[in-house]
Amino acid sequence: MRFDDASIDVLAEIIAEAARAEIMPRFRRLSRDDVRRKTSAADLVTEADIRAERLIAARLDERWPGALIVGEEACSEDPARLSGLEQADLAFVIDPVDGTFNFASGVPLFGVILAVVVAGETVAGLIHDPVGGGTLIGVAGAGSHIRHGDGTRETVRVADPVPFTEMTGSVSWQYFAEPERSLLARNQTGTLASFGYRCSAHEYRLLASGHAHFVVYNKLMPWDHLAGVLIHGEAGGHSARLDGSRYRPWHLGGGLLAAPDRDSWEEIRRELWKGA
């Protein structure tokens, strides 16, 4: 199954509708009852997450009845939903509000992520910025671009390779166990600069558009990474799990490193784990 421009337009409008109807009206207007903890004080769910996911899932089911729909909040209630990704003929993977901690804190760094998986392969990814109004889109074999809020399109490309000491990157060291956690935090200081948005939607946007060089993740949930990895790859980048193997939709572990190209990937992997 191929997703043509018309199908991508439908998907882009669905997630933009969810942002307009369910997310932005609640931004900086959440009550205490609208925010709940999941696993920790840094892992939250809001009424916007729940309602946006329901809207997106309903629209997808109307347009593609019978497709597997894997939403972050639905999987929090029923983790078994994840098990169908490897076998599904067609699946949609949704993060209704990526960066929920930021959203709940009133910080305008959050996004809506949607990935399309066909027969175990990610074939399209969309990342919508509700605040800025643009959507980052990648389609397998067709490149990546940003569709701005005014309807114009801009092709995106990853950053040119540079030495490790001149790179800007993000390492989610907080999701690693000691002693690896401290090793990564220390070795990251060998780069030019670091960033940490607590929002993979905006981190992948930065990476795919050439404004940063790498990201390292250890916690792998499909709604956080499938779309971003596809978009980054179509923008010319190279991503792999930390052992060098290919990242697939059903992988929940093994870490992930995204870089401008394979040689940069090798250099980053070597430098960040130096002394291990």
C-alpha positions in Angstrom: 0.0 0.0 0.0 1.4 3.4 -1.0 0.4 6.7 0.6 0.1 9.3 -2.1 -0.1 13.1 -1.7 -3.8 13.0 -1.3 -3.6 10.5 1.6 -0.8 12.5 3.2 -3.0 15.7 2.9 -5.7 13.8 4.8 -3.4 12.8 7.6 -1.9 16.3 7.9 -5.4 17.8 8.2 -6.4 15.2 10.8 -3.6 16.0 13.2 -4.0 19.7 12.6 -7.7 19.4 13.4 -6.8 17.7 16.7 -4.4 20.5 17.5 -7.0 23.2 16.8 -9.9 21.5 18.5 -8.5 19.6 21.5 -4.9 20.8 22.2 -4.5 24.5 21.8 -7.7 25.5 23.5 -6.3 23.8 26.6 -2.8 25.1 26.4 -2.1 27.2 29.6 -5.7 26.6 30.6 -5.4 23.2 32.3 -7.0 22.7 35.7 -5.5 20.4 38.3 -8.0 17.7 37.4 -6.9 17.9 33.8 -3.4 16.6 34.6 -2.6 13.2 35.9 0.6 11.3 36.7 1.4 8.0 34.9 4.7 6.5 36.0 6.3 9.5 37.6 6.1 13.3 38.2 7.8 13.7 34.8 5.4 11.3 33.0 2.1 13.0 32.7 -1.2 12.7 30.8 -3.6 15.5 30.3 -7.2 15.9 29.1 -5.7 17.2 25.8 -3.7 14.0 25.2 -6.8 11.8 25.7 -9.2 13.9 23.7 -6.8 14.5 20.8 -6.0 10.8 20.5 -9.7 9.9 20.5 -10.3 12.5 17.7 -7.4 11.3 15.6 -8.3 7.6 16.1 -11.9 8.3 15.1 -10.9 10.2 11.9 -8.4 7.5 10.9 -11.0 4.7 11.5 -13.5 6.6 9.3 -11.0 6.9 6.4 -9.1 3.6 6.8 -11.5 1.2 8.5 -9.9 -1.9 9.9 -6.4 -0.4 10.2 -4.6 -1.0 13.5 -4.4 2.2 15.5 -1.7 2.3 18.2 -2.0 5.4 20.4 0.2 6.2 23.3 -2.7 6.7 25.7 -4.6 3.7 24.5 -1.5 1.6 25.0 -1.1 2.9 28.5 -4.5 1.3 29.3 -3.9 -1.8 27.1 -0.2 -2.5 26.3 -1.2 -5.5 24.2 -2.1 -3.1 21.4 1.7 -2.8 20.7 2.0 -6.5 19.8 0.2 -6.1 16.5 2.6 -3.7 14.8 4.8 -6.4 13.3 2.0 -8.2 11.6 -0.5 -5.5 10.7 -1.1 -4.8 7.0 -1.7 -1.2 7.9 -1.1 0.6 11.2 -1.2 4.2 12.4 0.9 5.1 15.5 -0.1 8.2 17.3 1.5 10.5 20.0 -1.3 13.0 20.5 0.8 15.4 22.6 4.5 14.7 22.5 6.1 16.7 25.2 3.3 16.5 27.6 5.4 17.7 30.5 6.2 20.9 28.5 2.5 21.3 27.5 1.3 20.9 31.1 4.0 23.4 32.3 3.0 26.0 29.8 6.1 25.6 27.6 5.4 25.9 23.9 7.5 22.9 22.9 5.2 20.0 22.1 3.9 18.3 19.0 1.5 15.8 17.4 3.2 12.8 15.9 1.7 10.3 13.4 3.5 7.4 11.7 2.1 5.1 9.1 3.4 1.4 9.1 2.6 -0.9 6.2 3.5 -4.6 6.5 6.1 -3.8 9.2 7.7 -0.9 7.4 7.3 2.8 8.3 6.2 4.4 5.1 5.3 8.0 6.2 5.8 10.2 9.2 4.2 13.5 10.2 5.1 15.8 13.1 2.8 18.8 13.6 3.7 21.9 15.6 0.5 23.2 17.1 2.0 26.5 18.2 3.9 27.3 14.9 1.3 25.7 12.7 3.7 23.8 10.4 4.0 20.1 9.7 7.2 18.2 9.1 6.4 15.4 6.6 8.5 12.5 5.3 7.4 9.8 2.9 9.5 6.7 2.1 11.4 7.2 -1.1 10.1 10.8 -1.6 12.1 12.9 0.8 11.1 15.2 3.6 9.7 18.7 3.8 8.0 21.2 6.1 4.5 22.3 5.2 4.3 25.8 6.7 1.1 27.2 8.2 0.6 29.4 5.1 0.7 26.3 2.9 4.1 26.8 1.4 6.6 23.9 1.4 10.3 23.8 2.2 12.5 20.7 1.6 14.6 19.8 4.6 18.1 18.3 4.8 20.2 17.1 7.7 23.3 19.1 8.7 26.6 18.6 6.9 29.0 16.3 8.7 31.5 18.0 11.1 34.0 16.7 13.7 32.5 15.6 17.0 33.9 18.7 18.8 31.9 20.9 16.4 28.6 19.0 16.7 25.4 20.0 18.5 23.4 17.2 19.9 21.1 15.7 22.5 21.7 12.7 24.8 18.8 11.5 26.9 21.2 10.2 29.6 18.5 10.2 32.2 17.1 7.0 30.7 20.4 5.1 31.0 21.5 3.3 34.1 24.8 3.9 35.9 27.6 3.9 35.1 26.6 4.5 31.5 24.4 7.5 32.6 27.3 9.4 34.0 29.7 8.4 31.2 27.3 9.8 28.6 26.7 13.0 30.5 30.4 13.6 30.9 31.4 12.7 27.3 28.7 14.9 25.8 30.7 17.9 27.1 33.2 17.1 24.3 30.6 18.5 21.7 30.2 22.2 20.8 26.8 22.4 22.5 23.9 20.3 23.8 20.1 20.7 23.9 17.3 18.8 25.6 13.7 19.7 24.8 12.0 16.8 26.5 10.1 16.5 23.2 11.2 14.2 20.5 8.9 16.0 18.0 11.0 19.2 18.2 14.2 17.3 18.5 13.6 15.5 15.3 12.5 18.7 13.6 15.8 20.3 14.6 17.7 17.3 13.4 16.0 16.8 10.0 16.1 20.5 9.2 19.9 20.7 9.7 20.0 22.8 12.9 21.6 20.0 15.0 23.7 17.0 14.3 22.6 14.1 16.6 20.2 12.7 19.2 20.7 9.7 21.4 17.7 7.9 23.0 17.5 4.8 25.2 13.7 4.6 25.8 12.1 3.5 22.6 8.4 3.8 22.2 7.1 3.7 18.6 5.0 6.9 18.9 8.1 8.8 19.9 10.4 7.7 17.2 8.9 6.0 14.1 7.9 9.2 12.4 11.0 11.1 13.3 13.4 8.4 12.2 11.6 8.1 8.8 11.7 11.9 8.3 15.3 12.1 9.4 16.3 9.3 7.0 14.4 10.9 4.1 16.3 14.1 4.9 19.5 12.3 4.3 20.4 11.1 7.8 21.5 7.8 9.2 19.8 6.2 12.3 20.5 2.8 14.0 20.2 1.2 17.3 23.2 1.4 19.5 24.6 -1.9 18.4 24.4 -0.7 14.8 21.3 -2.7 13.9 18.3 -1.3 12.0 15.5 0.3 14.1 12.1 -1.4 13.4 8.6 -0.4 14.5 8.3 -3.1 17.2 11.7 -2.4 18.9 11.2 -1.2 22.4 14.9 -1.4 23.5 18.4 -1.3 22.3 18.7 2.5 22.2 18.8 4.8 19.2 21.4 7.1 17.6 20.5 9.5 14.7 23.3 11.3 12.9 24.0 13.1 9.6 25.6 10.0 8.0 27.0 6.6 8.8 30.6 7.9 9.4 29.3 10.5 11.8 27.2 7.8 13.5 30.4 5.8 14.1 32.3 8.8 15.4 29.5 9.8 17.8 29.1 6.3 19.0 32.8 6.0 19.7 33.2 9.4 21.4 30.2 9.2 23.6 31.0 5.8 24.9 34.8 6.5 25.3 36.1 5.0 28.5 33.3 2.4 28.8 
